[in-house]
Structure formats: C-alpha cells, structure tokens
Amino acid sequence: MINYLAKISGLIKEIQDVNDASWINVFPPFEHKELDKLAKDLDVPLDFLTDSLDVDERSRFEKEEEATFILINSPVLNDEGKDSEAIYITMPIGIIITPHHIVTVSNDENPVLDKFYENKVKNFDPADKRLFVLQIFEQNVFRFLECLKKLNLKRNLIEQELYHSSRSSELQQLLRIEKSLVYFVSSLSTNELLKMKIKRTDLLRIGNDEVLADLFEDIIIDNSQALEMSNVYTNILSGTMEAYASIISNNLNVIIHKLTIVTIILLVPSMIASFYGMNLKYLPFQDLKIAFPLIIFVSILLGFGVVYYFSRKK
C-alpha cells in the first residue's frame, strides 16, 4: 500500500496527487510494479525501496545523486506467536530523502510510523525533512525503551513464579525474552554506529542548526542508554537462568539423596523377608508360633535403627 500524505490544517491527511504530497509511506500489500513506478516517478534507485523490505538488512545509509537513503532497525511485536520464538523482533525502516518528498518504506505496519500517521507526534511536519528524519530516530529509540521496560516487567513476573514452580513454561518464556534482547542489542548497536556516522559526515546538514544538532545529540544519548539497558537486562537474564539451573540441579540432588536413604531403609526388611521366602530348613525361629510377628518386629526394629543412624549422620 502506498499512501500519499501531507499536513493540512495541522493534521496529517492522505491525498491523491503525488506532487502535492510531502510524505509517501509504503508498506505491504503492494505489487512489484507499483514499486517500479514509484521509483521512476521519484527518480530513485529501485534498490532503495526493495532493500527496505529485507528483514536481514543492517542499518546503513547511501547517497546517490539527489537521493539519500537511510535504513534503521525498529522493534515490532512478533506475530508468529510460537513458544520458541522471540517476543519482539526487529524490522528495517527505509527512509528516502528526495528534493521534494520523503519516503518511508517498511515490511509491515510499524508502530513508529503509525504515531506520525495518527498525529501523535508533536511539532511534526513532513515538509521539514531534516526534523522528520530526526523525529523518526527519536520515536524509534522511544519504542525500544518502551519494549525494554515491558520485557523487564515480564521477566520480573516470571522470576516470581519460578520461586514457587519448576515448570518448563516459565523457562521457555525467559528464553523468548532472551532472544528478543539479542535482537535489540544487535539492532541498537548498528543504529548507534549509523547515527554516529551520520553525525560525523553531517549527512542531514544540521551542523549549523543548534536546535536540530542538540536534538540529534539527545537521540544518540538515548540510543546509548537503550543499548546499555539491553546489555544489562541480557546479563541479568543470563545470570537468572544459570542460577535457576543450579537450583534445579541442587533440588534434584536433594531428592535423589532422600530416595537413596528411603531405599536403604527399605532394603533391610526386604532382605530379611527374602531370606525367609527361600523355603529352606533350619531357618531361625521357624518352629516358633510367634515366628511371623517376631520377624516383622525385628524387621521394623532394624528399619528404625537405620533411620536413627542416618539421622545422626544428617
């Protein structure tokens, strides 16, 4: 789907004429012919559009003639919903800056771009391309921080359940969180390198604009904070899973220890019963009328003796 958008009366609205649009938002479903036509109309390489749809693309930027292409990774909720998959994954957002338009391309509807589409970003005007790009960077970092807080809250709740449970479902949820954090660490690292390179080369030409330069600096700091949080949460989660594995191993050893003691205690009466089950002559007490209760009493007495011995040995 290709939406032609412009700010009219303070609100972002969809229009029909591409020439009057200042923002073009592209996301599936669409046909390949539509991308070819859009690339020709805007005079940009087709690769700028198709690369934005590749989920494995890394954050980077390219410049060709009057068109500038920037690609960043953004967190999205994983729709697969499998117990073995990450809760959040990262998808690329392609930003193409042309002399008259700014184009955003994503592989699916993206929460970051939806905020702009729904007029939830203050002071947003797609006609101001430099500010628009910085606001996309800013909202993308805020999205990372929001997802990180949700993952950390979910981790705390699962840990509380683990104190009273040994089910594998909680461990599977922790594994899903760990996979999400791996995606976040990788994407935030590449996003940070991209932003540092954009700042160093002054790709957006904001070096002489103190307001935009300060905003970009704040975005870089927030991105570093999100990356640090991701690393901290990853380390905490790894330590938690290792500690819980040790606890499970220790509990298993305790259970095996108790079962071994019970087995030894039951072994003594079983041995006596097995001797008297051989139908041999000249067994002790075989001629006594009270032989059976006497043997039972002796077996119980020896059993308690073994219990007393192990209780002394702790």
N, C-alpha and C positions, 0 to 999 in steps of 0.2 A: 504494500500500500504506500502510495506517495502522496503526502499531504503538503499543499502549498499554504504557508501561513504568513500572517502579517499582524502587526499590532495596530488595532483600530479602536479608538475611544478608550485607550488604556487597557484593552484586553486582547489576548491572542485569539485570532479567529482564522478559520480556514477560508481560503479564496480559491478561485478557479484559474485565474490568469497567472502564469509563472513569472511574467515580467513585473507584476505588482507585488510578488511575494519576496520577503526578505529572509525567510527561513523555510527550508524544504526538509521535511522529515520523512525518512524512508525506512520501512520495516515490513516484514512478510505479512500477508502473502502478496507476491507480485511475480510477474513474468520476466524472463531474462530480456525480452525485447524492450520492456519498459526501462530497464537499466541502460540498455544501449541508447535508447532515445534520450534519456536524461543526460547521459554522458556527452552526447553530441550537442544537445541544447546548451549545456553549461560549458562546453569545451574543456572537459576534464578527462583524464585517462580513466578508462573503464576499470582498471585495477584498483583505483581509489574506492570504488563502490563495492567491488567483489571481495577485496581483502577485508573489508569491514564485516563481512558475513562469515568469515572463517574464525571459529571459536579458538583455534590454536595460535592465532596471530598475537605477537608480542607488542607491547606499547612502543611506538616509534613515531617519527614524523618524516615527511618527504615534501619537497618543493619542486614543482615543475612549471616553468613559465610563470603565469599569474595565479596558479592554483597551489594552495598549501593543504597538505593532508596530515592530520594528526589522529592517532589511534591510541585510545586508553582503554584499560580494562575496568569493568564495573561489576559489582556483586549483584547476583539475581538469585531468587529462590529456585531451587532445583525442582522441576515439575515431575521428574520421574517417580519420586516418592518411594523408591526401593529402600529397604532397611540397610543395604550395603553401600548406598550412595551418599555423597556429601549433602548436607542440608542446603548449603549455599555453594554455588559455583560462580565463576567469573566469565563475563561475555564482553567482547570488544564493542566500543562505541567509536565509529568513524566520524571525524569532523573535517569537512572540506570547506575551505575558505576561498571564495572566488571574488572578483571585483564587485559583483552586485548581489551575491547570495551567500548564505552559509547553509551547508547541507549536513545533516546528521543521519548516519546510517547505523542500524543495529540489527542483529539477527532475530530479535523478538522485541516485543514491547518492553521498554526499560523503565524502571521506577524513577531513575534520574531524569530522563527526558519527559516523563509523564508530569513531573512537577511543573515544568515550563509550559507544557501543553495545557495544564489545568490552571494556569495563572497563580501558582502558589509560591513563586519566587519574586521577591520584592525588587523593584527598580530594574526589571528585566525588559530589554528592548532588543529584539533580534537584529535591528538595523545597526546597532553598535556591536560590530563583530568581535572586537577585542574583549569587551566586557562580557559578551555572551560566552566566549570560549572560557574565560576565567570563571564565570559562574557555573559552567558545566563541570570544570575541575573542582570547584568548591562543593557543589551538590554531590559530586561523586565521592569525595572524601567524607562528607557528612553521612552518606549512605553506608560507607564502610564502617564508620564509627557506630552507627545505629545497629548494623548487623552484628558487630563485635559485642556490643552490650547484650543483645539478645542471646548470642551464643554463650556468653559468660553466665548469664542468668540461668540458662538451660543447664549448663554444666553444674552450677551450684545445686540446683534442684535434683539432678541425677545423683550427685555425690551424697546428698542427704538420704536418698533412697537406698544407696549402696550400703550405708551403715546398718540397715535392717534387712537387706536382701542379698542373695547371691545368685540372682537370675542373670542369664546372659543378655537379656534385652537391654538392661542398663549399660552394659559394656558395649553393645552394638551402637547405642545412641552416642556414647563417648567417642567411639571410632568415627561416626559420621561427623561429629563436631571437629575431631582432629583433621579429617580430610578437608573440611571447609576452611580450617585455619591454614592448611598447606596452600590452598588456592589463594587465600588472602595474602599470605606472606609473599608468595611469588608475584602476584599482580601488583601489590603495593610497592615492592622493590623496583619493578620495571617502570611503574608510574612515576616513582620518585626520580629515577635516572632520567626519564623523559623530561620531567619538569625542570630538572637542573640543567639539562642540555638546552631546553627552550630559553631558560633564563640567561644562560651563558651566551647563546647566539642571538638573543633578543629577537626571536622569530616573530613574536606578536607586536614588536615595535612599541613597547611600553616603557622603555628605559627612561624616556624624558617625561613620562606621566607619573608623578609621585603617587597619586591615589591608586592607580592600577598596579604600579610596582609594589606598593605596600600590600595590596590585596593578594598579589601573586606570592609575595613572601609569606604571608599568613597561610596561604593554601599549602605551600611547601612544608611549613612547620606542622600543620595539621596532618599532612600525609605522613610525615616522620613519626608523629605521635601515634597514628593508626598502625603504622608498621611496628613500632615498639610494643604497642598493646598486643598485636597479633603474636609477636615473638614471646611475650610474657605469658599469654594465655596458652600458647603451644607448650612452653616449658612446664607450666603448672599442670596441664592436662597429661603430659607425658609422665611427670612425677606421680600424679594421682593414679594413673593406670599401672605403673610399676609398683607403687605401694599396695594397691588393691590386689595385684597378682601375688605379692609377697604374703599378704594377709590370707588369701585363699590357700596358698601353699602351706602356711603355718596352721590354718584351721584343719586342713586335710591331714597334716602330720599328727595333730592332736586327736582327731577322730580315729586314725589308724592305730595310734598308741592305745586308746581306750579299748578298741576292738581286740587288739592283741592281748591286753590284760584279761578281758572277758573270756577270750578263747582259752587262755592258760588256766583260768579258774574252772571253766567247764571241762578242761582236759582231765583233771584228776578224778572226778566222779565217773567220767566216761571210761577211763582206764580200768577202774575197779569193776564197773558193770561189764566191760568186755571180758575181763578175766573170768567172771562168774558165768558168762554166757558160752564158755567153751565146752561145757558138759563133760568135764574131766573129774576123775575121782580124787579123793583126798584134798579137796579144797577146804580151806579153813571155814569153820562154822557150818559146814554143810549138814551136820547131823543135829544141829540145834533147831528147836521150834521157832526161836526168835531170830533165826539167821537173816531173814529178809529185812525186818526193821532194823536189825543191828548193822547190816551192811549199808542201808540207807543212811543211818545215823552217822556211821564212820565217814561215808562219802561227803555228807553235809559238813561234818566237823573238819575234814581236810580242806573242803572248799573255803570255809571261813578262815582256816589257817592261812591259805594262800592270799585271801583278801587282806588279812591282817598284816602279812609280810609285805605286800605291795603298798599298803597304806603307810607302813613305817618307812619304806624306801621313797615314798612320794613319787 
